[in-house]
Amino acid sequence: MTSNSHDRHIGEVAPRRATVQYPGGLAARYRWTGSGEGAAAFGPTEAGGRLVDLGELVSPDPDRLCRAELRVEGPLGAWTARFASVIFDEPRGVFWDAAGLLVIGYGFLAYGLNGRTGDLAWTHQSATPLIAVLASTRMDHVILQGEVETVAVDAHGVPVWRVAHSDVVAEAELIGGALVLTSYSGDHQALDPRTGLSSTAR
């Protein structure tokens, strides 16, 4: 699944789907759509496993917003989680093996979910839409990349460092041991993903 979807708007959007295979035998299926179209995106819930709706973390009436659903099937069974966003967005996730968490970024919120059970461990609110969620076995945190801020959070969802940006970040990738950020203007910046300190621009 890509992490550079910028077609964010509110309105009727045909349901979209993606399938991702995560480490540990976790097979994930995503469905997402525009505001007020959750019923069309979700349809009948697949049988088996628990269903948790986290939409009320964003709004008391989440079905008026854009919606996403994640269905995970793994060695210990299946579970489903639903999310809400005030903007049209593509959910993005990464399995953080060291913490056993499936970290999902959708809209302005990141969710740390137990990869085996779907239990919510933590959430992190971003000031701007999240464009990437990145993890590595070489880091003891996960990186949540917003449009104007990079935040690293630990296994409990506690920020360990953050870096603000003067230009809007369009893409973020871990390349050659560096966190490489590309702005909308095409400029590149490299950060040490372990500390957030600036590295040589690429």
C-alpha positions in Angstrom: 0.0 0.0 0.0 1.3 3.4 -0.9 1.8 6.2 1.6 1.5 9.2 -0.7 -2.2 9.5 -1.3 -3.0 13.2 -1.5 -6.5 13.0 -2.9 -8.0 14.2 0.3 -11.5 15.7 0.1 -14.9 15.2 1.6 -17.6 13.8 -0.5 -18.9 10.7 -2.2 -16.1 8.3 -3.0 -16.3 4.7 -4.3 -15.1 2.2 -1.7 -11.5 1.3 -2.2 -9.6 -1.9 -1.1 -6.1 -3.1 -0.4 -4.6 -6.4 0.8 -1.3 -6.5 2.7 0.6 -9.5 4.1 2.4 -8.5 7.4 5.1 -10.5 9.2 4.0 -13.2 11.6 1.4 -14.6 9.3 -0.9 -11.6 9.6 -3.1 -11.1 6.5 -4.8 -7.7 6.4 -7.6 -6.4 4.2 -8.4 -2.7 4.2 -11.5 -1.0 2.9 -12.1 2.8 3.0 -14.4 5.4 1.5 -15.6 9.0 1.7 -17.8 10.8 4.2 -21.2 9.2 4.9 -20.4 6.1 2.8 -19.3 3.7 5.5 -22.3 1.4 5.0 -21.3 0.9 1.3 -17.7 0.3 2.2 -18.2 -2.1 5.0 -21.2 -4.1 3.8 -21.8 -7.2 5.9 -19.1 -7.8 8.5 -17.1 -11.0 7.9 -17.9 -13.8 10.3 -15.5 -14.7 13.0 -13.4 -12.7 15.4 -14.1 -9.6 17.3 -15.2 -6.2 15.9 -14.1 -3.0 17.5 -15.3 0.4 16.2 -12.8 3.1 17.1 -14.6 5.8 15.1 -16.0 7.5 18.3 -12.4 8.5 19.1 -12.7 11.0 16.3 -16.4 11.9 16.5 -19.5 10.9 18.5 -21.2 10.3 15.1 -18.4 8.6 13.1 -20.6 7.4 10.3 -21.0 11.0 9.0 -17.2 11.0 8.4 -14.9 9.1 6.1 -14.5 5.6 7.3 -12.0 2.7 7.0 -12.1 -0.9 8.1 -9.2 -3.3 8.7 -9.7 -7.0 8.8 -6.8 -9.1 10.1 -6.5 -12.9 10.0 -3.6 -14.5 11.8 -2.4 -17.7 13.7 -4.5 -16.8 16.8 -7.7 -15.9 14.9 -9.3 -12.9 13.2 -10.3 -9.4 14.3 -11.7 -6.3 12.6 -11.2 -2.6 13.5 -13.0 0.4 12.1 -11.8 3.9 12.0 -13.1 7.4 11.1 -11.4 10.5 9.6 -12.6 14.1 8.9 -10.7 14.0 5.6 -10.7 11.4 2.8 -7.5 9.4 3.3 -6.0 6.0 2.6 -5.2 4.0 5.8 -1.6 3.0 6.1 -0.1 0.5 8.4 3.1 -1.1 9.5 3.7 -4.2 11.7 6.2 -3.2 14.4 7.5 -6.7 15.2 9.5 -5.7 18.3 6.4 -4.4 20.1 4.0 -6.8 18.5 1.9 -3.8 17.3 0.2 -3.1 14.1 0.4 0.7 13.8 -2.2 2.3 11.6 -2.3 5.9 10.4 -5.6 7.2 9.2 -6.4 10.9 8.9 -5.0 12.8 11.9 -4.8 9.7 14.2 -2.3 6.9 14.6 -3.4 3.7 16.4 -1.2 1.1 18.1 -3.1 -2.2 17.9 -2.1 -5.5 19.3 -1.3 -7.5 16.1 -2.7 -10.7 17.5 -5.9 -9.5 19.1 -6.7 -6.1 17.7 -6.7 -4.6 21.2 -6.0 -0.8 21.2 -2.7 -0.1 23.0 -2.6 3.7 22.3 -3.5 6.5 20.0 -1.5 9.5 18.9 -3.2 12.7 17.6 -1.3 14.6 14.8 -1.8 18.3 14.1 -1.8 17.5 10.4 -2.7 14.5 8.3 -0.4 11.5 8.6 1.4 10.6 5.3 3.5 7.7 6.5 4.0 5.2 9.4 7.5 3.7 9.5 9.2 1.0 11.6 12.5 -0.9 11.6 14.1 -3.6 13.7 16.9 -1.1 14.2 14.7 1.3 16.1 13.0 1.1 19.5 10.2 3.4 18.3 7.9 3.9 15.4 7.9 7.0 13.2 4.7 8.9 12.5 5.1 11.3 9.7 2.7 14.2 9.5 2.7 16.9 6.8 4.6 19.4 9.0 6.0 17.3 11.9 7.9 14.0 12.4 7.2 12.2 15.7 8.8 9.1 17.1 6.7 7.2 19.7 7.7 4.2 21.9 5.7 1.0 22.4 3.4 2.8 24.9 2.6 5.6 22.4 4.8 8.1 24.3 6.7 10.6 22.0 10.5 10.2 22.4 11.4 12.9 19.9 9.8 15.2 17.4 10.9 17.5 14.6 8.8 20.4 13.1 9.2 21.3 9.4 8.8 24.6 7.7 7.7 23.1 4.4 5.0 20.5 3.9 6.3 17.0 3.7 4.9 15.0 0.7 6.8 11.7 1.1 8.9 9.9 3.8 11.0 6.8 3.4 13.7 4.9 5.3 16.6 4.7 2.9 20.1 3.5 3.7 19.7 4.1 7.4 18.2 7.6 7.0 14.7 9.0 7.2 14.5 10.8 3.9 11.8 13.5 3.6 10.6 15.1 0.4 8.7 18.3 0.5 6.0 19.4 -1.9 8.5 21.8 -3.4 10.9 18.9 -4.2 13.5 19.6 -1.5 15.0 16.7 0.4 16.0 16.4 4.0 17.5 13.5 5.8 17.1 12.7 9.5 18.7 10.1 11.7 15.6 7.9 12.4 17.0 6.9 15.8 17.4 10.5 17.1 15.6 12.9 14.8 18.8 14.8 14.3 19.6 16.2 10.8 21.8 14.1 8.6 23.2 14.8 5.1 20.5 15.9 2.7 20.0 13.5 -0.3 
